[in-house]
Amino acid sequence: MPSDSGHCQQQRFYLRDEVVLNNTANRAWVIIHGNVFDITPLFDGNSTGSPKKIHQLLLAFAGKDLSVHFDGAGRPVYRISKDGVRVPEFPPVTIRNAATGKRWWDDKSLSIGRITARERKIRVINNLTFKIQELTVCEEDTITDIQKRLHRFNANANEYTWRSNIDRNDITGDLQIDKTLTENGIMYDNYPPPPMIWIFYQIPPNNSEQINESDGTV
């Protein structure tokens, strides 16, 4: 069964908390030196079956950072057994992706992005409802990426004008959606409160639909 990660694979960077949540046979991710792998295809998306013990061991580490078992080049660390045999420190590295025949850690088709170099908190305030939503985003996220993160709270997040100030008539405050927060002049600050971003709903021409005042959606 294909991996159910359609929306998430559109991302380039991830928060560690996003990886932690993917810890079942139906959706399993791991981290190796900052690279995020979606290893769900290795389990055929079947959480009720009886996978081999080596697959069960790998599944037990789903959602975790496995970097300690790999060298700086992303290749498995080996040790010498008591019998003098060279064996991988982490046995599940021998598992292959049936679809490609490659070891999963060396399979680019399973690599979906990287862990962010830095997490950032922001506050997004809806000028229509004055509701404030705090988000944790990746330093590398563009405003478009952040809009996608806001979709679970506001389905029409991309229909708003995003700006760095409250004056809706000052177009210099408009954020460029293909650029990051830093590139838009919103610098990182480790001290609270997080920076505020204002969003202004843009009513489409000749749109007679009513705006839902509870969340700013239509």
Helices and strands as residue ranges (DSSP letters): G 8-10, E 13-14, H 16-20, E 23-24, E 27-32, E 35-38, G 40-43, H 53-60, G 67-69, E 78-80, E 86-88, G 91-94, G 104-106, G 108-110, E 111-115, E 119-126, E 132-138, H 143-150, G 157-159, E 160-163, G 171-173, E 196-201
